[in-house]
Amino acid sequence: MAEGVTVEQGALRGARFAQAKFRPTTLPGTLVTRPVLHDRLNAGAGHRLTVVVGSAGAGKSVLLSSWAAARPPGTTSWLSCDRADASPVRFWAGFIKAPQVVAPWFGADAADLLAMDDAMSADVTASIANDAARLPAGSALIVDDFHTAAAAVGRDMTDLVERWPAGAAQLVLASRSDPPLRLHRLRISGELCELRDRDLSFSLAESRDLLAGFGVQVGDGELGLLHQRSEGWAAAMQMAALSLRGTADPARIARALEVRGPAIAEFFVYEVLEQQPPQVAQFMLDTSILGELTADTCAAVTGRPDAAALLRAIGTAHLFLVALDDEQTSFRYHHLVRQLLRAELHARDRAREQELQLRAAEWFQAVGDARRAARHLLAARRADRALALLGDRVVPDFLADPAMPPPLDVSTIDASVLTEAPDRLLTVAADLLLSGDTRRGGQYLDLLERVQPADPARVEARGPVDGVPVRPPCAERPGGPSRERGSGGPVHPGADPAHRRVECRRADDPPDCLYLAGGLSSG
């Protein structure tokens, strides 16, 4: 795993970002240079905002990474977003951190303000904009996969864009959908530079260059047909190139030319996966259950001692493997390809799929990663084991390693298992909240409040509205509802669970209590 970058302010005290979050995507050996698009991006300098909007697999990240590589050294900052950035404070902490790679002084005041308020504010926005104006001439800040955070930070990003020093630094947002930033105003005023699917689509010449990079030569008619049917979609073109590589069989060429839209899954399976050596194809299917691939983890899941060699072979063959660190010891599959592989594994052998999930769970449990182990247990339909494993480990494990795994797949948990055991219901709520899924986490907290029996003699509750409990919510005290500390107002069950703190005490409680916000707190 990449070495972490520590953030030491506010609610993220002790949280770590992987260094890969602040690095452009590793460029493939089959890269097709796109000088026309580079020129379009360069033309965005002086505009208030540049957006690159395209579907999954359209080549946004590779384009921006190649553009960043072509720019003068020390002028480009990078931030890769993920689902954890649905937490606004976490997103803005990363946004402030990104330019520090080229300007270590950037954002010191903004970080202090963010820590003080534990929320984005007009003061933080102004401070970021002021520091952006001091960046080296020709600087650019690229935010990739912004769609994962847009819903949570759109309003604050709109405010920042309105104050952004366009003449000093270029702000670039890449997203699968239009960011909610009043783009129409920027467009009308001539302050918006935008690249979209139609711009990202490969031209006929670029399609030929891509195929040539894989050692594939086809006639003009076949190339035209392939380009027409793929509509220049980078992912589909790459899959076609893999299928066509090393063949002169007219039937295979004809089948490769059929790739289009919904057929891409079938195309991938029959024209890419099944063209690999059997051990490589099975290894790809087996390891598709993993979000991050390392030699040790893959060996534990597949039982293959040659896992490291197979990972190298897959990377060398350009089979949609993305390096997560400079040393190339940690990888992931292209997101779309991983979905295709997992769907195919599920269709072929559900029993093997469950066995692989259990092996992954045992591996992560053995290395002390209970949260990831629990996710694999849930995928294996072992909800009881998953919840028992999580138990009291949710918060301690988060404090030990705040890197957020994906939210729990609660669809595999029988609701009765939770409602009959409030402690487990609380475990699910806490994990969802810590994974950035505040909406569903809040729903489970609300459910917990409805099913938890009142026992005034056993539990007492009070506290300010600034966090969520990791112990069951407490019943009302005799004489009235529990109240917010310092405000005298009641803690309403419908209040935003991400802004609720409950302090629990009872005779047999340990002397300390744990809270999701603020870590350890004395009882």
Buried (B, 14 or more C-beta within 10 A) or exposed (E): BBEBBEBEBBBBBEBBBBBBBBBBBBEBEBBBEBEEBBEBBBEBBEBBBBBBBBBEBBBBBBBBBBBBEEBEEEBBBBBBBBBBBBBBBBBBBBBBBBBBBBBEEBBEBBBBBBBEEBBBBEBBBBBBBEBBBEBEEBBBBBBBBBBBBBEBBBEBBBBBBBBBBBEBBBBBBBBBEBBEBBBEBBEEEEBBBBBBBEBBBBEBEBBBBBBBBBEBEBEEEBBBBBBEBBBBBBBBBBBBBBBBBEBEEEEBBEBBBBBBEEEBBEBBBBBBBEBBEEEBBBBBBBBBBBBBBBBEBBBBBBEBEBBBEBBBBBBEBBBBBBBBBEEEBBBBBBBBBBBBBBBBBBEEBEEBBBBBBBBBBBBBBEEEBBBBBBBBBBBBBBBBBBBBBBEBBBBEBBBEBBBBBBBBEBEBBEEEBBBEBBEBBBBBBBBBBBBBBBBBBBBBBBBBBEEBEEEEEBBBBBBBBBBBBBBBBBBBBEEEBBBBBEEEEEBEBEBEBBBBBBBBBEEEBEEEBBBBBBBEBEE
